[in-house]
Amino acid sequence: LFYDLFVGLMLAYNPTFWIGIISSIFFHTMNKLVFHIGIFPYVMIASTSLFFRADWPSRTLHFILKLTRYTKEEYKPVADTTTKLSGYVPPKNRKKITLRQKIELVLIVIFMLYWILMPLRFLAMPGEGPQAWNENGHMFSWRMKLRDRDCTADYYGIYPNSRQVFKIPDEHILPKKAVSRVPNRPSSTNQFGHFAADLYTENGERPEIYIYCDCSMNYRKMLPFTNRTVNFAEVPLWDYPEWILPHEPITEEEAMDYPWNWDFDEFKRRMTKFNKQEVKDFFDSREPRDEILHVQHDEEFLQWLRESYGIDIQREELEVKRPHPSKRSPNYVHIKKQSSKDKPKSEKSTAE
């Protein structure tokens, strides 16, 4: 927070310029090492060159040429780039602003207003729970690293005419990363519901798709995220997601975890605490937790099925249905390859 608030001023002020440069390199390098957020840190480090003097590319090139003895001439700047703001004297006869410049100025102001208001658009959006929960207006709002979401989902289908019930194996349809990312993003969850309905359409019959998703925000307990009774095959793709359930109010104990509620001793304890084992234990506990949730989702869905459709089947009878072979295109369906280690002994011996 300190860096974000003051780095712009440090880079714009000559005495603190190099402190700002070093701080920027350190900050973005740590982001790369800790968060693994792609090329963004490299782009931000490169963008600090915008704060250098305007002639730094030609000055650098001349330095290299002189170092390699390609030239012996001294560098001659095209214009004076060392004038300080305090020593700037405006010209006596200023030219009038032309119509083109006025239009450019208006467009720049509109552009800046757009990006000032864009991150605040979630205030005018409907939705249950906090913005970090329903994700309304999350994109293009510079809300990076303000929350952590951990979601687990199961997908079910029903053919309304034939009354065939099945479970969708998302791990055989989506890439590995998408399996965890789709339930984390409401827009992706909605799109996958439509995609699954199209994928499982057979003999002109389009199935109803139901998604049972639970999410945890900022490492709190798992809460139901999706409305279990909503048919995602018919949900509008680009409307506000009304199928998101409200987030439960946080408890007083959870509210005390906010940094602004810490006293100095608590702040010191948390900042100096070595929690590597605690983090490892948390990630190790996710797999058994998800297994329990998968069972709960199956039981909830089958109970709803009995009440809504009068279809009484047991969990062992719930079919895990893969897409029709004609729709298993490698362009959009991920088929898990079986290695030689996974093959049964009979297949190995036959191959030999």
ChimeraX attribute file (.defattr): number of C-alpha atoms within 10 A of each C-alpha:
attribute: neighborCount
match mode: 1-to-1
recipient: residues
	/A:1	5
	/A:2	6
	/A:3	12
	/A:4	10
	/A:5	9
	/A:6	11
	/A:7	18
	/A:8	13
	/A:9	13
	/A:10	18
	/A:11	21
	/A:12	13
	/A:13	12
	/A:14	12
	/A:15	10
	/A:16	13
	/A:17	18
	/A:18	13
	/A:19	13
	/A:20	22
	/A:21	19
	/A:22	11
	/A:23	16
	/A:24	20
	/A:25	17
	/A:26	13
	/A:27	16
	/A:28	17
	/A:29	15
	/A:30	13
	/A:31	15
	/A:32	16
	/A:33	10
	/A:34	9
	/A:35	9
	/A:36	11
	/A:37	10
	/A:38	10
	/A:39	9
	/A:40	13
	/A:41	20
	/A:42	13
	/A:43	11
	/A:44	15
	/A:45	17
	/A:46	11
	/A:47	10
	/A:48	14
	/A:49	13
	/A:50	10
	/A:51	12
	/A:52	13
	/A:53	11
	/A:54	13
	/A:55	13
	/A:56	14
	/A:57	12
	/A:58	14
	/A:59	15
	/A:60	12
	/A:61	12
	/A:62	19
	/A:63	15
	/A:64	13
	/A:65	14
	/A:66	15
	/A:67	11
	/A:68	10
	/A:69	10
	/A:70	10
	/A:71	12
	/A:72	11
	/A:73	10
	/A:74	9
	/A:75	13
	/A:76	10
	/A:77	11
	/A:78	8
	/A:79	8
	/A:80	9
	/A:81	11
	/A:82	7
	/A:83	9
	/A:84	8
	/A:85	7
	/A:86	6
	/A:87	7
	/A:88	8
	/A:89	8
	/A:90	7
	/A:91	7
	/A:92	6
	/A:93	6
	/A:94	7
	/A:95	7
	/A:96	7
	/A:97	8
	/A:98	9
	/A:99	9
	/A:100	9
	/A:101	11
	/A:102	11
	/A:103	11
	/A:104	12
	/A:105	12
	/A:106	12
	/A:107	12
	/A:108	12
	/A:109	11
	/A:110	12
	/A:111	11
	/A:112	12
	/A:113	11
	/A:114	11
	/A:115	12
	/A:116	12
	/A:117	11
	/A:118	15
	/A:119	16
	/A:120	14
	/A:121	13
	/A:122	18
	/A:123	11
	/A:124	9
	/A:125	11
	/A:126	13
	/A:127	20
	/A:128	15
	/A:129	15
	/A:130	14
	/A:131	15
	/A:132	16
	/A:133	24
	/A:134	23
	/A:135	19
	/A:136	21
	/A:137	19
	/A:138	18
	/A:139	12
	/A:140	11
	/A:141	15
	/A:142	10
	/A:143	12
	/A:144	10
	/A:145	7
	/A:146	8
	/A:147	11
	/A:148	14
	/A:149	17
	/A:150	18
	/A:151	20
	/A:152	24
	/A:153	23
	/A:154	20
	/A:155	20
	/A:156	24
	/A:157	26
	/A:158	21
	/A:159	17
	/A:160	13
	/A:161	9
	/A:162	9
	/A:163	12
	/A:164	13
	/A:165	21
	/A:166	19
	/A:167	18
	/A:168	21
	/A:169	15
	/A:170	21
	/A:171	16
	/A:172	16
	/A:173	21
	/A:174	18
	/A:175	16
	/A:176	13
	/A:177	9
	/A:178	14
	/A:179	16
	/A:180	17
	/A:181	17
	/A:182	20
	/A:183	26
	/A:184	24
	/A:185	16
	/A:186	21
	/A:187	17
	/A:188	15
	/A:189	19
	/A:190	22
	/A:191	18
	/A:192	22
	/A:193	24
	/A:194	20
	/A:195	14
	/A:196	23
	/A:197	22
	/A:198	15
	/A:199	19
	/A:200	22
	/A:201	15
	/A:202	13
	/A:203	6
	/A:204	6
	/A:205	14
	/A:206	19
	/A:207	27
	/A:208	22
	/A:209	26
	/A:210	23
	/A:211	26
	/A:212	24
	/A:213	24
	/A:214	21
	/A:215	22
	/A:216	18
	/A:217	16
	/A:218	12
	/A:219	12
	/A:220	13
	/A:221	10
	/A:222	17
	/A:223	16
	/A:224	19
	/A:225	25
	/A:226	23
	/A:227	17
	/A:228	19
	/A:229	15
	/A:230	17
	/A:231	19
	/A:232	26
	/A:233	22
	/A:234	13
	/A:235	16
	/A:236	13
	/A:237	15
	/A:238	9
	/A:239	8
	/A:240	17
	/A:241	20
	/A:242	16
	/A:243	20
	/A:244	21
	/A:245	18
	/A:246	18
	/A:247	16
	/A:248	10
	/A:249	10
	/A:250	9
	/A:251	8
	/A:252	8
	/A:253	8
	/A:254	10
	/A:255	12
	/A:256	11
	/A:257	11
	/A:258	9
	/A:259	11
	/A:260	9
	/A:261	11
	/A:262	13
	/A:263	9
	/A:264	9
	/A:265	9
	/A:266	13
	/A:267	14
	/A:268	11
	/A:269	10
	/A:270	13
	/A:271	10
	/A:272	9
	/A:273	9
	/A:274	10
	/A:275	11
	/A:276	9
	/A:277	8
	/A:278	10
	/A:279	11
	/A:280	10
	/A:281	11
	/A:282	12
	/A:283	9
	/A:284	11
	/A:285	11
	/A:286	13
	/A:287	11
	/A:288	10
	/A:289	12
	/A:290	15
	/A:291	12
	/A:292	11
	/A:293	19
	/A:294	17
	/A:295	13
	/A:296	13
	/A:297	21
	/A:298	20
	/A:299	14
	/A:300	13
	/A:301	21
	/A:302	20
	/A:303	17
	/A:304	16
	/A:305	17
	/A:306	12
	/A:307	11
	/A:308	10
	/A:309	13
	/A:310	10
	/A:311	15
	/A:312	13
	/A:313	13
	/A:314	11
	/A:315	12
	/A:316	7
	/A:317	10
	/A:318	15
	/A:319	13
	/A:320	12
	/A:321	14
	/A:322	17
	/A:323	17
	/A:324	11
	/A:325	7
	/A:326	6
	/A:327	13
	/A:328	16
	/A:329	10
	/A:330	9
	/A:331	6
	/A:332	11
	/A:333	17
	/A:334	16
	/A:335	14
	/A:336	12
	/A:337	7
	/A:338	8
	/A:339	7
	/A:340	10
	/A:341	8
	/A:342	9
	/A:343	10
	/A:344	9
	/A:345	11
	/A:346	9
	/A:347	10
	/A:348	12
	/A:349	8
	/A:350	7
	/A:351	7
	/A:352	6
